[in-house]
Protein backbone atom coordinates (compact mmCIF):
# COMPACT_ATOMS: atom_id res chain seq x y z
CA UNK A 1 0.00 0.00 0.00
CA UNK A 2 1.35 3.44 -0.85
CA UNK A 3 1.72 6.20 1.65
CA UNK A 4 -1.06 8.73 2.08
CA UNK A 5 0.03 12.35 2.43
CA UNK A 6 -1.76 15.34 3.90
CA UNK A 7 -1.43 18.38 1.67
CA UNK A 8 -2.29 21.74 3.20
CA UNK A 9 -4.01 24.16 0.84
CA UNK A 10 -2.84 27.53 2.14
CA UNK A 11 -5.61 30.04 1.53
CA UNK A 12 -5.12 32.07 4.67
CA UNK A 13 -8.27 31.89 6.81
CA UNK A 14 -9.83 29.53 4.23
CA UNK A 15 -6.99 26.98 4.41
CA UNK A 16 -7.85 23.28 4.41
CA UNK A 17 -6.15 19.91 4.14
CA UNK A 18 -6.49 17.23 1.46
CA UNK A 19 -5.48 13.57 1.76
CA UNK A 20 -3.61 12.37 -1.32
CA UNK A 21 -2.45 8.88 -2.17
CA UNK A 22 -3.51 5.57 -3.64
CA UNK A 23 -6.24 4.13 -1.44
CA UNK A 24 -7.09 7.33 0.45
CA UNK A 25 -10.80 6.96 -0.33
CA UNK A 26 -10.83 3.39 0.94
CA UNK A 27 -9.32 4.56 4.25
CA UNK A 28 -11.98 7.24 4.82
CA UNK A 29 -13.63 5.17 7.55
CA UNK A 30 -10.39 5.29 9.57
CA UNK A 31 -10.69 9.09 9.68
CA UNK A 32 -14.26 9.24 10.98
CA UNK A 33 -14.55 9.57 14.77
CA UNK A 34 -16.31 6.70 16.56
CA UNK A 35 -20.02 7.29 17.14
CA UNK A 36 -20.62 9.52 14.12
CA UNK A 37 -24.10 8.84 12.77
CA UNK A 38 -24.37 11.18 9.79
CA UNK A 39 -21.89 12.42 7.20
CA UNK A 40 -22.24 14.88 4.35
CA UNK A 41 -19.92 14.27 1.41
CA UNK A 42 -19.29 17.38 -0.68
CA UNK A 43 -17.88 16.72 -4.14
CA UNK A 44 -17.81 18.05 -7.70
CA UNK A 45 -19.13 16.61 -10.97
CA UNK A 46 -15.55 16.15 -12.21
CA UNK A 47 -14.80 13.64 -9.43
CA UNK A 48 -15.46 10.16 -10.88
CA UNK A 49 -17.98 7.97 -9.04
CA UNK A 50 -15.30 5.44 -8.02
CA UNK A 51 -13.58 8.16 -5.96
CA UNK A 52 -16.73 9.06 -4.02
CA UNK A 53 -16.64 7.13 -0.76
CA UNK A 54 -19.31 4.83 0.61
CA UNK A 55 -19.36 4.46 4.36
CA UNK A 56 -21.00 1.45 5.97
CA UNK A 57 -23.22 1.97 9.00
CA UNK A 58 -23.38 5.76 8.71
CA UNK A 59 -26.18 7.80 7.17
CA UNK A 60 -24.49 9.54 4.23
CA UNK A 61 -25.72 12.34 1.99
CA UNK A 62 -23.95 13.39 -1.21
CA UNK A 63 -23.84 17.06 -2.24
CA UNK A 64 -22.37 18.32 -5.52
CA UNK A 65 -20.95 21.84 -5.81
CA UNK A 66 -19.57 23.75 -8.79
CA UNK A 67 -16.01 23.47 -10.01
CA UNK A 68 -13.17 25.54 -8.57
CA UNK A 69 -12.40 27.78 -5.64
CA UNK A 70 -15.12 30.27 -6.60
CA UNK A 71 -17.74 27.79 -5.33
CA UNK A 72 -16.11 27.36 -1.92
CA UNK A 73 -18.08 30.22 -0.40
CA UNK A 74 -20.55 30.97 2.38
CA UNK A 75 -23.28 31.05 -0.28
CA UNK A 76 -22.46 27.44 -1.17
CA UNK A 77 -22.47 26.46 2.51
CA UNK A 78 -25.89 28.08 2.91
CA UNK A 79 -27.19 26.09 -0.07
CA UNK A 80 -25.72 22.86 1.29
CA UNK A 81 -27.34 23.45 4.68
CA UNK A 82 -30.75 23.80 3.04
CA UNK A 83 -30.47 20.50 1.12
C-alpha positions as CSV (number, residue, x, y, z in Angstrom):
1,X,0.0,0.0,0.0
2,X,1.3,3.4,-0.8
3,X,1.7,6.2,1.6
4,X,-1.1,8.7,2.1
5,X,0.0,12.4,2.4
6,X,-1.8,15.3,3.9
7,X,-1.4,18.4,1.7
8,X,-2.3,21.7,3.2
9,X,-4.0,24.2,0.8
10,X,-2.8,27.5,2.1
11,X,-5.6,30.0,1.5
12,X,-5.1,32.1,4.7
13,X,-8.3,31.9,6.8
14,X,-9.8,29.5,4.2
15,X,-7.0,27.0,4.4
16,X,-7.8,23.3,4.4
17,X,-6.1,19.9,4.1
18,X,-6.5,17.2,1.5
19,X,-5.5,13.6,1.8
20,X,-3.6,12.4,-1.3
21,X,-2.4,8.9,-2.2
22,X,-3.5,5.6,-3.6
23,X,-6.2,4.1,-1.4
24,X,-7.1,7.3,0.5
25,X,-10.8,7.0,-0.3
26,X,-10.8,3.4,0.9
27,X,-9.3,4.6,4.2
28,X,-12.0,7.2,4.8
29,X,-13.6,5.2,7.5
30,X,-10.4,5.3,9.6
31,X,-10.7,9.1,9.7
32,X,-14.3,9.2,11.0
33,X,-14.5,9.6,14.8
34,X,-16.3,6.7,16.6
35,X,-20.0,7.3,17.1
36,X,-20.6,9.5,14.1
37,X,-24.1,8.8,12.8
38,X,-24.4,11.2,9.8
39,X,-21.9,12.4,7.2
40,X,-22.2,14.9,4.4
41,X,-19.9,14.3,1.4
42,X,-19.3,17.4,-0.7
43,X,-17.9,16.7,-4.1
44,X,-17.8,18.1,-7.7
45,X,-19.1,16.6,-11.0
46,X,-15.6,16.1,-12.2
47,X,-14.8,13.6,-9.4
48,X,-15.5,10.2,-10.9
49,X,-18.0,8.0,-9.0
50,X,-15.3,5.4,-8.0
51,X,-13.6,8.2,-6.0
52,X,-16.7,9.1,-4.0
53,X,-16.6,7.1,-0.8
54,X,-19.3,4.8,0.6
55,X,-19.4,4.5,4.4
56,X,-21.0,1.4,6.0
57,X,-23.2,2.0,9.0
58,X,-23.4,5.8,8.7
59,X,-26.2,7.8,7.2
60,X,-24.5,9.5,4.2
61,X,-25.7,12.3,2.0
62,X,-23.9,13.4,-1.2
63,X,-23.8,17.1,-2.2
64,X,-22.4,18.3,-5.5
65,X,-21.0,21.8,-5.8
66,X,-19.6,23.7,-8.8
67,X,-16.0,23.5,-10.0
68,X,-13.2,25.5,-8.6
69,X,-12.4,27.8,-5.6
70,X,-15.1,30.3,-6.6
71,X,-17.7,27.8,-5.3
72,X,-16.1,27.4,-1.9
73,X,-18.1,30.2,-0.4
74,X,-20.5,31.0,2.4
75,X,-23.3,31.0,-0.3
76,X,-22.5,27.4,-1.2
77,X,-22.5,26.5,2.5
78,X,-25.9,28.1,2.9
79,X,-27.2,26.1,-0.1
80,X,-25.7,22.9,1.3
81,X,-27.3,23.5,4.7
82,X,-30.7,23.8,3.0
83,X,-30.5,20.5,1.1
